[in-house]
Amino acid sequence: MRKFFLIVLLFTYCALNAQDTTAVKQAVDRFEKALVERDSVAVKSLLHKKALFGHSNGWVQNKDEVIRDMNSGYLRYMVIDRQSVSIKVDGKFAVLKEWMEVTGIKDGTNFKIKLFVLQQWIKTKSGWQLWIRQSAKQG
């Protein structure tokens, strides 16, 4: 009976973890789509109130700055082309590793850059929210 209980517990844990991984992936998809579409309502709901958004050039923004610069057009994402993604969930935290190519405009200058992005998401009452993001330029 004890083995049966442990097996049920293990399967339940795996099923819940898979659901959380799917939910994180969906939140990431919504966030990247919102950045491209300049959907400030969606971006605001998906960024944690204490979010830090680090860029590959060392520039770090908080939640309000991300939204302000998106709305003003100072930083505009035209295409976010995800090439691979890995998600690990542990309780209310998720770590995401992502390789992507991003095309956009910063302060009137076009850019196209290949990035490695490390993100930490946190599960809140509002759902999964991006807490910390840092990117690094590749090649």
N, C-alpha and C positions, 0 to 999 in steps of 0.2 A: 504494500500500500504506500509506503514511504517513497519508493522509486517512482510509482505512478504519479504521486503528487509532485515530485521534483521534475519529472518529464513535462507535466502539464504547466508547471511554473516556467520552465525553460521555453516552451513553445509560446506561452503568453508573452514573456519578455521579448522574444524575437519578433513576434507579430507587432507588438507595440513599438519597438524600435524601428521596424520597417515602416510603420505608419508615420512616425516622426521624421524619418529620413525623407519620405515622400512629401510631407508637409513643408520641410525646409526647402527642398528642391522647388516646390511650387512657389514659395515665398521669394526665393532667389529669382525665379523666372519673372514673377510679377514686378520685382524691384528693377531688374534690368530693362524690362519692357517700359516701365514707368519713366526711367531715366531717358530712354530714347524718345518716348512720346511726350516728354516734359509734363508728366502728370503729377503735379505737386501734391495733390490730395493723397495719391497712392504712395508717393515717396515719403511723405510725412507719416503715414500710418505704418510704413515698413522700417523706418529708422527709429531706433531706441532714443529716448529723450537725452541720453548721455552719449550718443554715437560719436565715434571718431572715424573719419574717412580719410585715410592716408593715400597720397598719390605717389607715383614712381619718382617724381622729382623732389620729394621731401615735403611737399605742401600738405598740410593737414587741415581738414575742415571739421567743424561740428555740424550738427543737424541743421541749424538755422542757416549756416553758410552754404551748405549743399543746396538747400531749397532756394535761397536768395540768388546764388550764382546760376542755377538752372533757369529760374524765372526771368532773370535779366538777360540771359543769353551769353553771359560771360564764359560759361562752360557748357557746351552742347555736345551730347553724344548722338552721333548719327547712326552708327552701327556698333553693336556689341556682338561679336562672333565668338561664342564659346567653343573651344576646341576639345576640352575635357574638364570633368569635374569629379571631385571626390568629397563625400560627406560622411562625417563621423558624429554620431549623436551620443551624448552621455547625460542623461537626465534632462535638465532644462537648458543645457548648452549644446551647441553644434558647431563644429569646426569644418569649414569648407575650403578646399584647395581647388583653384580654378586656373586654367590656362586659356587665354582669350586674345583676340585681336580687336582693337577698338579704333574706330574712326570717328573724328569729331572736330570741333572748333573750340579753341581756347583764346579768348581775347582777340578774336578776329583772325587767328592763324589756324589753318587746317593742320590736323595731325592724324597719323596712322601709326599705331604702336602695338607691339606684341607684349603681353603682360602675364606675369604670374601673380595671382591675387589670393591672399589669405584672409579669410573672414571668420569672425566669431558671431554667431547668432545666439539669441537668448529667447526662451519661451516665456512669454508674459501673458497676462489676462487677455491682451489684444491679439495673441497669436505670436508667431515667430517674428522677431525684429532683429535687424542688423545692429550689432553693438560696436564692433571694431572691424575695420577693413584696412589692409595695407597692400599696395601693389609694388611690384618690382619689374623694371624693364627687362625684357628678354632679347638677346641677340641684337 
